[in-house]
Amino acid sequence: MEKKHFTFDELMQLETRFRASLINSLGGFKSVALIGTKSASGQTNLAIFNSFVHIGANPPYIGFISRPDSVDRHTLENLQTTGYYTINHLNESIYKAGHQTSARFRREQSEFDETGLTAEYRSDFWAPFVAESNVQLGVKFIHDVPLEINGTLLVIGKIEHIYFPPGSLSADGYLDLEKLGTVAGSGLDSYHTTQRLDRLTYAKPGVELQSVAIDYLE
């Protein structure tokens, strides 16, 4: 089948927003979640991100990419200043409100108030969680890594709290995000529900893969 083809030089000649939409689509379906922060003065902020990456499990670290701070980045400034932020999964009931957090609200405006989402505080954690989210992470900022190639930052944090409904965690530690209604993203503005094809056994040379049943804990 003949395929459409762009070279690097052709990509760089594309209209800016068109190129951004295309390149953002190439990563496939991605995690998309809301990062909740609170400034040192108590102003809450909520912003949608789609660049999360697993850093490690021992200890539990998670990362995301923040764009250059050539303009105000309230999320980045808040977490760097206070040291804490939350990551909250989107679901079907809040994806539109979540998308709206990408609008350029003023610093003194809280995206919680502007989108109708609810700031929730747990375990005396500084940053607000999103009450309507089924999977909530409380994260401590560790450090950021400048990526000189384009001026972005890889922000790395330590997961200090995880909250999710009972009956969604399996006996082997697998958290069933599909059961919890977590929404995936593609590109800059497309949201997707998921349907699991299979869950497979640990891959070993010469051993045939088997499907794995999910035995949920209460």
Secondary structure by P-SEA (a helix, b strand, c coil): cbbbbbcaaaaaaccaaaaaaaaaacccbbbbbbbbbccccbbbbbbccccccccccccbbbbbbbcccccccaaaaaaaacccbbbbbbccccaaaaaaccccccccccccccccbbbbbcccccccccccccbbbbbbbccccccccccccbbbbbbcbbbbbcccccccccccccccbbbbbccccccbbbbbccccccccccbbbbbbbbbccc
